[in-house]
C-alpha cells in the first residue's frame, strides 16, 4: 500500500499546491507535523480506518489577511477532486470526534487540509504560540511524542519557517537532556531491588509488574541516550527496535519479560541496566561509572546500583540553571511521571506542569 506520508506529499504537489498558489501565492508552507502513525512511517492497512488519507497542513504567514484563510478553504472545497489515487478527499467527523473518510460531493469537498498560521497551530497542539525562549520547564512539559512529530514530520514546501522550527526542536537542550537521563536512572534505582524482594515473598505477579514498569523506564532511557524522542505507546516498542541498541538491549529485555521466576528476571534485568551503563559511559559526559552488579545493601538481591549514574550526571550539572532545574529532587519531565493520555494531550495544563520547574 502507499504510505500516508507519500500519499499526502503527492496530494500536495499534484493537487493542493496549484490551488494554494492561485489564492495566496508561494508564501506558504505545507507539511504533516500534527499526529498519526503515517508521520512516523508506521502506518499499515489498519491505519486507514480513521484520520488517514490525502491530508496535510498549510501554513500561511502570521500577517496574512483573515479573508485569505476563508478564500483558500472555499477554493479547496470547490476545486479538489473527489478522489486522489483512489482515496476520497472528503472526511466527516464521527460521533467520537474522529475524522473518517467519506464520499464527497462535486464542488463541496469536506477536505482534511488544515489552514493555519504556525503560531495558531502550535498553540492548539502544544500550548505554546512560539518556541523561542522556551524555558527548561517548557521543554519538560512537552510530551516526547509531540516533540517527535513536530521535529520529524515530512515538510513538502516551506516559506514560513517549518524547517527552522524542526531544527530548533531537534532534541532537548544539553542540560535538559542530562537531567532527563538522570531521572530515568533514578526511576530504575528506586525499584531495581523489588523484582527480587516481591518474588522472594511469593508475589510473582508483583515481581512481573515491577519488572515490566522498569523495562519501560529502561527503554525510555535508551531513547534518551541515543538522543531520540520516544513515540506514543502504540509504537514505543517498534521505534525502540530501530535504535542502534535495539537488538542487543531488546534481547535482554525479552529475557526479563519471559523469565519464569524472579531469579531469572532479576539476572536479566541486571544485564539490561549493565548494558545501559555501558552505553552511558560511551557518551563520555561523566566520569566512568562501574557497571558491575552488586548486592542491594545486605540483602540477597542483585542490582546495578542505578542511583550512581544519576549522581554522576548531577555532578556535571552544577551551573546555576541546572541547579534550579534539579531542585530538591529529580522528578523528570511529563513522560517520566505520567502516561495519562488525557494529561499528555491537555495543552491547557501544560503551563501548570512547566511551573513545577520554576
Beta strands, then each sheet from edge to edge (+ up, - down):
strand 1: 28-31
strand 2: 56-60
strand 3: 83-84
strand 4: 87-88
strand 5: 90-93
strand 6: 99-102
strand 7: 113-116
strand 8: 155-157
strand 9: 294-295
strand 10: 302-303
sheet 1: 7+ 2+ 1- 8+
sheet 2: 3+ 4-
sheet 3: 5+ 6-
sheet 4: 9+ 10-
end
